[in-house]
């Protein structure tokens, strides 16, 4: 069976924290590759001014092009309405029923999974792989993982990785304030943001 990771997100913009999390998931879950899947209409970002999908897609392409283990997927860009993880996993499983999917999330998402649409289906169709954040202790994450596994009969892998406190929101704010985002994003993404005057 193929083991495929899914790194979904708005990627507004993609940053080194996303890449760091995906690389650790690839390594520790022994994945064949990781799909980077930009979201067209994320339900939890409806009130945020999200950059056009063209720019976000271009930045993802630039960020992952040198890593043969990272693959772009445009699956969620071709679907109308809000994009939900459970629906995406159903489509993937119908297309490739013999593939095992590993849905990669940060700690914030793990702590909020009970509020997702149809979390039961997410756990039925995938193993959840979660990275840590500084605002949650490993004990808190383990307690949440135990609760979710028991509640939804699911499986969760907690990654052993250093915390990297980078967010797309912080990057957008720094650009707007004319502050450096070097080392927050890959160099080619930085050049792209500058060249197209994004987030100013």
Backbone bond lengths (Angstrom), bond angles and torsions (degrees), N, CA, C in turn:
res aa  C-N    CA-C-N  psi(-1)  N-CA   C-N-CA  omega(-1)  CA-C   N-CA-C  phi
1 X - - - 1.468 - - 1.517 110.93 -
2 X 1.332 115.18 135.13 1.461 118.90 172.97 1.517 109.34 -71.77
3 X 1.325 115.66 144.74 1.461 121.36 176.02 1.526 107.53 -116.74
4 X 1.322 115.75 111.00 1.466 121.23 -171.66 1.523 110.28 -119.10
5 X 1.325 115.93 126.23 1.460 121.22 175.25 1.512 110.64 -85.57
6 X 1.335 115.94 150.30 1.462 121.77 175.55 1.518 108.47 -123.29
7 X 1.320 115.43 118.69 1.464 121.66 177.35 1.523 106.71 -111.80
8 X 1.323 115.51 91.58 1.460 120.06 -179.90 1.509 111.03 -91.72
9 X 1.306 115.96 161.44 1.465 118.39 177.13 1.511 112.28 165.08
10 X 1.311 114.14 167.24 1.462 120.05 175.92 1.525 109.91 -73.51
11 X 1.336 116.12 -34.37 1.471 122.44 -179.52 1.533 110.32 52.42
12 X 1.332 113.70 60.39 1.471 121.04 -174.33 1.533 112.24 -121.79
13 X 1.374 118.07 61.91 1.455 128.78 5.48 1.535 111.31 -101.33
14 X 1.340 115.69 171.15 1.456 120.70 168.80 1.530 108.50 -64.79
15 X 1.333 117.35 145.38 1.468 119.75 -177.57 1.526 110.20 -141.92
16 X 1.322 115.13 177.34 1.465 119.92 -175.05 1.528 112.83 -66.36
17 X 1.324 117.78 -24.05 1.459 120.48 175.62 1.518 111.37 -64.32
18 X 1.340 116.77 -41.55 1.469 120.79 176.12 1.530 110.47 -59.61
19 X 1.324 116.23 -46.80 1.463 121.58 -176.60 1.524 110.82 -66.32
20 X 1.313 116.64 -39.81 1.460 122.47 179.81 1.538 110.34 -63.43
21 X 1.332 116.17 -44.63 1.461 121.39 178.88 1.527 110.59 -63.84
22 X 1.332 116.88 -45.23 1.465 120.93 -179.30 1.527 111.95 -63.37
23 X 1.334 116.51 -38.44 1.465 120.59 -179.42 1.527 111.05 -66.83
24 X 1.334 116.82 -41.44 1.462 120.04 178.10 1.528 111.15 -67.30
25 X 1.337 117.00 -37.54 1.466 120.31 177.16 1.527 110.06 -64.62
26 X 1.326 116.24 -44.08 1.468 120.93 178.94 1.528 110.20 -57.38
27 X 1.309 116.28 -44.36 1.461 121.75 -175.25 1.536 111.92 -73.69
28 X 1.338 116.53 -50.68 1.469 119.85 -171.23 1.531 113.46 -79.18
29 X 1.335 117.38 -26.55 1.468 120.10 177.32 1.523 111.35 -94.01
30 X 1.335 115.93 1.23 1.464 122.02 177.67 1.537 111.29 55.90
31 X 1.326 115.25 52.29 1.463 121.47 -176.29 1.526 111.44 -83.82
32 X 1.323 116.17 155.54 1.467 120.90 173.99 1.523 110.68 -77.13
33 X 1.321 116.44 -39.17 1.469 121.68 174.45 1.525 108.51 -167.42
34 X 1.323 115.67 168.77 1.470 121.96 179.13 1.525 109.16 -117.97
35 X 1.326 116.21 126.47 1.457 121.73 174.06 1.525 109.52 -84.79
36 X 1.315 117.03 124.17 1.466 121.23 171.20 1.512 107.00 -93.74
37 X 1.328 116.08 118.74 1.454 121.51 -169.02 1.535 111.21 -123.88
38 X 1.332 117.43 89.49 1.475 119.54 178.01 1.526 110.84 -62.30
39 X 1.322 115.33 140.47 1.457 122.24 -178.75 1.522 110.20 -96.55
40 X 1.324 115.88 135.68 1.466 120.22 179.86 1.520 110.92 -79.37
41 X 1.345 116.64 -51.78 1.471 121.80 -177.00 1.525 110.54 -130.42
42 X 1.330 117.77 79.18 1.467 119.66 -179.28 1.528 111.22 -70.40
43 X 1.339 119.29 129.82 1.468 121.12 -177.00 1.520 113.54 -63.77
44 X 1.343 117.64 -31.27 1.463 120.77 -176.36 1.533 112.78 -85.26
45 X 1.330 117.50 -1.11 1.469 120.60 179.45 1.524 111.43 -118.99
46 X 1.327 116.56 22.06 1.466 120.51 -174.64 1.530 112.53 -63.15
47 X 1.335 116.80 -26.82 1.464 119.66 -177.04 1.533 112.36 -98.09
48 X 1.321 116.98 8.07 1.465 121.23 -178.95 1.526 109.20 -107.73
49 X 1.320 115.33 141.58 1.460 120.42 178.67 1.527 108.49 -75.43
50 X 1.321 115.87 98.86 1.461 121.46 -175.94 1.520 109.80 -92.98
51 X 1.323 115.68 133.90 1.457 122.58 179.60 1.529 110.61 -60.04
52 X 1.330 116.82 157.07 1.463 120.42 179.26 1.527 110.42 -57.57
53 X 1.328 115.45 149.58 1.464 119.59 -178.51 1.526 110.43 -63.74
54 X 1.323 117.99 -30.41 1.474 120.33 179.53 1.523 111.12 -58.61
55 X 1.324 116.94 -48.12 1.468 120.45 -179.90 1.534 110.76 -67.18
56 X 1.320 117.35 -43.13 1.466 120.04 -177.83 1.525 110.57 -65.15
57 X 1.319 116.11 -39.48 1.466 120.98 178.73 1.525 110.90 -65.33
58 X 1.320 116.67 -44.24 1.465 120.80 179.28 1.525 111.26 -60.36
59 X 1.340 116.80 -39.91 1.463 119.92 -179.28 1.534 111.51 -68.85
60 X 1.340 116.79 -37.53 1.466 119.52 176.76 1.526 109.79 -63.44
61 X 1.320 116.96 -44.13 1.470 120.77 178.91 1.525 111.03 -57.24
62 X 1.329 116.28 -44.49 1.464 120.73 -179.95 1.534 111.06 -65.41
63 X 1.323 115.91 -39.50 1.467 120.32 -174.47 1.526 112.76 -69.22
64 X 1.343 117.65 -32.64 1.462 119.44 -172.23 1.530 113.78 -106.73
65 X 1.325 117.98 -2.51 1.469 120.42 -169.37 1.531 113.50 -63.72
66 X 1.326 118.61 -24.25 1.463 120.37 -178.38 1.528 113.40 -92.83
67 X 1.335 116.74 1.03 1.466 119.59 -179.50 1.528 109.38 -112.10
68 X 1.325 118.50 109.83 1.473 121.00 -177.32 1.531 113.60 -66.94
69 X 1.328 116.45 -12.93 1.469 120.29 179.91 1.519 112.83 -90.32
70 X 1.335 116.72 -4.46 1.456 122.07 179.23 1.528 109.01 -109.88
71 X 1.332 116.41 130.63 1.463 122.03 -175.91 1.525 109.51 -129.71
72 X 1.320 117.00 135.60 1.465 121.39 178.26 1.523 110.45 -79.75
73 X 1.321 116.99 135.94 1.462 122.25 172.36 1.525 108.86 -123.95
74 X 1.325 116.13 130.15 1.468 121.24 178.77 1.526 111.26 -103.29
75 X 1.335 116.75 19.09 1.458 121.53 -176.48 1.523 112.80 -53.85
76 X 1.334 116.74 -45.67 1.460 119.68 -173.87 1.528 112.88 -78.82
77 X 1.322 116.78 -5.57 1.473 119.81 -178.90 1.522 111.91 -85.87
78 X 1.316 116.25 -13.58 1.460 120.57 -175.21 1.519 112.72 -104.34
79 X 1.336 116.33 15.05 1.460 119.93 -177.77 1.517 111.12 -116.71
80 X 1.327 118.02 131.34 1.472 120.73 179.14 1.521 111.13 -74.62
81 X 1.325 115.91 160.73 1.460 120.73 176.47 1.516 112.80 77.15
82 X 1.336 115.30 -171.56 1.457 120.89 179.74 1.524 110.50 -71.06
83 X 1.315 115.10 149.35 1.465 121.03 -175.85 1.525 109.74 -104.55
84 X 1.331 116.27 121.24 1.464 121.34 -179.81 1.528 110.24 -116.47
85 X 1.329 115.33 141.25 1.462 121.21 -177.55 1.525 111.93 -58.31
86 X 1.330 116.65 -41.99 1.468 119.70 -177.84 1.530 110.96 -60.23
87 X 1.327 117.30 -39.80 1.465 120.92 179.34 1.528 111.07 -67.89
88 X 1.331 116.28 -41.27 1.467 120.77 178.53 1.527 111.15 -60.53
89 X 1.329 116.33 -44.55 1.460 120.35 -179.63 1.535 111.88 -64.76
90 X 1.330 116.72 -36.69 1.472 120.13 176.82 1.530 110.56 -60.35
91 X 1.336 116.38 -45.37 1.464 121.27 -179.72 1.529 110.48 -62.72
92 X 1.335 116.26 -45.54 1.467 120.25 -179.66 1.522 111.68 -62.43
93 X 1.327 116.63 -43.39 1.461 120.64 -178.50 1.529 111.81 -67.29
94 X 1.336 116.34 -34.78 1.463 119.58 177.44 1.530 110.68 -65.98
95 X 1.341 115.67 -38.19 1.467 120.31 -179.60 1.524 111.66 -73.52
96 X 1.335 116.49 -41.48 1.468 120.86 -176.99 1.524 109.93 -135.35
97 X 1.336 116.40 78.78 1.469 120.12 -175.54 1.524 114.04 -65.14
98 X 1.329 117.87 -19.95 1.467 120.47 -177.97 1.532 113.20 -91.54
99 X 1.326 116.74 5.54 1.470 120.38 178.60 1.527 110.09 -96.50
100 X 1.323 116.05 136.80 1.468 121.51 173.31 1.523 108.16 -91.39
101 X 1.322 117.05 126.78 1.453 120.88 -178.75 1.528 111.31 -105.19
102 X 1.312 114.62 141.65 1.464 122.79 -179.50 1.523 107.39 -124.19
103 X 1.325 115.75 111.21 1.467 119.96 -175.99 1.524 109.50 -90.97
104 X 1.325 115.76 118.76 1.468 122.10 -172.13 1.529 110.39 -94.54
105 X 1.326 116.45 126.55 1.467 121.48 -178.81 1.524 110.51 -135.34
106 X 1.317 115.14 160.53 1.457 121.08 170.73 1.520 109.79 -87.44
107 X 1.313 116.18 173.26 1.464 121.19 -177.31 1.525 111.86 -61.19
108 X 1.331 117.32 -38.56 1.471 120.24 -178.89 1.524 110.53 -59.49
109 X 1.333 116.11 -43.60 1.465 120.12 179.88 1.528 111.22 -66.32
110 X 1.332 116.34 -39.90 1.457 119.88 178.96 1.525 110.84 -59.29
111 X 1.328 116.32 -42.00 1.461 120.48 -177.84 1.530 112.44 -70.03
112 X 1.336 117.42 -16.66 1.470 120.95 -177.11 1.527 112.95 -111.16
113 X 1.318 118.57 10.51 1.463 120.07 -171.80 1.527 113.91 -65.19
114 X 1.310 118.04 -24.94 1.469 119.26 177.18 1.521 111.15 -65.24
115 X 1.338 117.95 -19.25 1.463 121.94 -179.39 1.535 112.47 -91.81
116 X 1.325 117.19 -4.47 1.464 120.35 179.12 1.519 110.34 -70.45
117 X 1.330 115.66 162.03 1.455 120.29 172.47 1.539 108.65 -73.03
118 X 1.329 115.67 123.68 1.462 122.62 174.20 1.534 113.68 52.68
119 X 1.343 117.88 57.57 1.470 119.33 178.61 1.527 112.71 -60.83
120 X 1.328 116.79 -28.53 1.471 120.42 177.21 1.532 110.82 -56.32
121 X 1.346 115.80 -42.20 1.461 120.60 -179.40 1.522 111.19 -69.77
122 X 1.332 117.14 -37.25 1.468 121.20 178.13 1.525 109.86 -58.89
123 X 1.333 116.71 -45.10 1.469 120.44 -178.95 1.523 112.34 -74.38
124 X 1.318 116.64 -28.41 1.461 119.93 177.76 1.532 111.25 -67.94
125 X 1.341 115.78 -37.69 1.458 120.92 -172.33 1.528 114.48 -99.07
126 X 1.337 117.27 -5.91 1.466 118.62 -178.17 1.520 111.38 -153.19
127 X 1.319 114.71 160.42 1.461 122.36 165.61 1.516 106.90 -93.76
128 X 1.317 117.83 132.60 1.462 121.34 179.40 1.528 109.02 -90.11
129 X 1.324 115.79 131.06 1.462 122.47 179.52 1.524 107.32 -115.88
130 X 1.320 117.66 120.53 1.463 121.01 -171.73 1.519 112.64 -122.24
131 X 1.317 115.12 135.80 1.454 122.06 173.70 1.517 110.61 -98.28
132 X 1.321 116.64 162.24 1.456 120.97 -177.10 1.517 113.51 -91.13
133 X 1.328 114.92 168.40 1.460 122.01 173.23 1.517 108.12 -141.31
134 X 1.315 114.82 157.24 1.455 119.87 -174.32 1.526 112.33 -64.00
135 X 1.354 117.58 -29.09 1.464 119.45 -176.30 1.528 113.13 -81.24
136 X 1.349 117.62 1.04 1.464 121.35 174.59 1.521 109.50 -128.76
137 X 1.328 115.96 133.17 1.464 119.26 175.60 1.528 108.88 -77.93
138 X 1.326 116.50 160.22 1.456 120.22 177.56 1.529 110.44 -62.18
139 X 1.311 116.83 -31.54 1.470 119.87 178.21 1.531 110.77 -65.73
140 X 1.338 116.90 -41.46 1.466 120.29 176.85 1.532 111.26 -61.52
141 X 1.338 115.56 -42.25 1.461 119.84 -179.80 1.525 111.08 -66.33
142 X 1.329 116.53 -39.56 1.472 119.72 178.67 1.529 110.83 -64.67
143 X 1.335 116.25 -41.59 1.466 120.08 178.51 1.526 110.90 -61.81
144 X 1.338 116.41 -43.89 1.461 120.40 179.00 1.530 110.73 -65.35
145 X 1.331 116.14 -42.47 1.467 120.24 179.36 1.529 110.36 -61.77
146 X 1.333 117.27 -43.39 1.474 120.94 178.79 1.527 110.48 -61.34
147 X 1.326 115.83 -43.21 1.471 120.48 -179.49 1.535 110.92 -62.40
148 X 1.329 116.30 -46.79 1.463 120.65 -178.68 1.527 111.44 -65.25
149 X 1.333 116.40 -41.01 1.468 119.91 -179.98 1.528 111.25 -62.54
150 X 1.328 116.45 -40.81 1.462 120.52 -179.96 1.527 111.20 -72.67
151 X 1.326 115.98 -41.62 1.468 120.59 -176.53 1.520 112.28 -67.65
152 X 1.347 115.90 -41.50 1.468 120.03 -173.12 1.535 113.01 -112.44
153 X 1.335 116.28 8.89 1.468 120.68 -178.49 1.532 110.31 52.48
154 X 1.332 115.12 44.90 1.456 120.44 -175.38 1.509 113.06 -108.77
155 X 1.326 114.57 -178.16 1.459 121.12 177.27 1.523 109.10 -129.47
156 X 1.331 116.00 132.97 1.465 121.76 -178.86 1.523 109.04 -129.58
157 X 1.313 115.37 133.80 1.464 122.32 173.14 1.527 107.83 -107.18
158 X 1.342 116.31 120.88 1.465 120.64 175.46 1.525 108.06 -94.62
159 X 1.325 116.02 122.00 1.458 120.84 -176.04 1.520 112.00 -77.07
160 X 1.310 114.81 143.64 1.465 121.72 172.84 1.522 106.47 -94.89
161 X 1.325 117.08 99.91 1.463 120.73 -175.80 1.521 110.23 -153.79
162 X 1.330 116.68 152.32 1.466 119.70 176.68 1.527 110.67 -66.62
163 X 1.315 115.87 154.18 1.457 120.37 176.49 1.532 109.39 -77.86
164 X 1.315 116.25 135.01 1.468 120.77 171.63 1.518 106.95 -125.35
165 X 1.311 116.39 108.92 1.460 120.75 -175.21 1.528 110.95 -89.32
166 X 1.328 115.63 76.07 1.468 121.77 175.14 1.518 106.62 -124.36
167 X 1.317 116.78 136.71 1.459 119.95 174.60 1.527 109.13 -134.97
168 X 1.313 115.42 155.41 1.468 120.09 177.52 1.526 110.59 -62.20
169 X 1.335 116.02 -34.87 1.463 120.16 -179.74 1.531 110.73 -62.99
170 X 1.330 116.22 -44.51 1.471 119.84 178.71 1.523 110.29 -61.94
171 X 1.323 117.10 -40.69 1.468 120.74 179.47 1.520 110.64 -63.25
172 X 1.322 117.43 -45.30 1.471 120.19 178.94 1.524 110.84 -60.79
173 X 1.322 116.17 -41.08 1.471 120.32 179.47 1.524 111.10 -65.05
174 X 1.317 117.19 -42.37 1.461 120.38 -178.56 1.529 111.08 -65.68
175 X 1.322 116.23 -40.46 1.470 118.82 177.81 1.527 109.92 -63.51
176 X 1.322 116.94 -44.14 1.465 121.32 -179.47 1.528 111.59 -61.94
177 X 1.342 116.13 -30.32 1.471 121.35 179.86 1.523 112.09 -93.55
178 X 1.347 115.97 9.06 1.463 122.28 178.49 1.533 112.04 61.15
179 X 1.336 116.38 36.95 1.460 122.06 176.71 1.525 109.25 -102.73
180 X 1.307 116.07 157.14 1.465 121.06 -177.61 1.536 111.61 -69.24
181 X 1.340 116.06 139.83 1.472 121.16 170.78 1.523 110.03 -118.28
182 X 1.314 116.39 19.32 1.458 120.06 175.38 1.524 109.21 -61.29
183 X 1.317 116.35 137.45 1.465 125.48 -176.32 1.533 113.21 75.59
184 X 1.332 117.94 -7.01 1.467 120.44 171.69 1.523 109.87 -83.34
185 X 1.330 115.90 -33.49 1.465 122.38 -178.49 1.529 108.84 -130.72
186 X 1.338 118.00 159.28 1.467 119.33 174.51 1.525 110.58 -59.02
187 X 1.323 116.97 151.28 1.466 121.73 -175.56 1.530 112.55 -55.43
188 X 1.328 116.99 -40.20 1.463 119.31 -177.87 1.529 111.64 -69.69
189 X 1.323 116.98 -31.07 1.468 120.59 174.78 1.526 109.64 -69.91
190 X 1.317 116.19 -40.68 1.466 120.62 176.26 1.530 110.53 -58.40
191 X 1.325 117.13 -46.90 1.461 121.28 179.06 1.530 110.89 -61.80
192 X 1.317 116.51 -39.26 1.468 121.03 -179.13 1.532 110.48 -64.90
193 X 1.331 116.39 -43.96 1.470 120.88 178.63 1.527 110.74 -60.68
194 X 1.324 115.70 -43.46 1.474 119.85 179.22 1.518 111.47 -66.31
195 X 1.326 116.05 -44.37 1.465 121.62 -174.77 1.533 111.26 -63.69
196 X 1.331 116.29 -34.29 1.473 120.41 -176.97 1.527 112.41 -103.34
197 X 1.323 116.36 8.66 1.472 121.11 178.01 1.524 112.42 51.00
198 X 1.321 115.67 47.04 1.459 119.88 -179.10 1.523 111.24 -82.23
199 X 1.318 115.58 147.08 1.468 125.06 174.77 1.526 114.17 66.70
200 X 1.305 117.92 10.42 1.474 118.95 179.51 1.509 111.27 -83.97
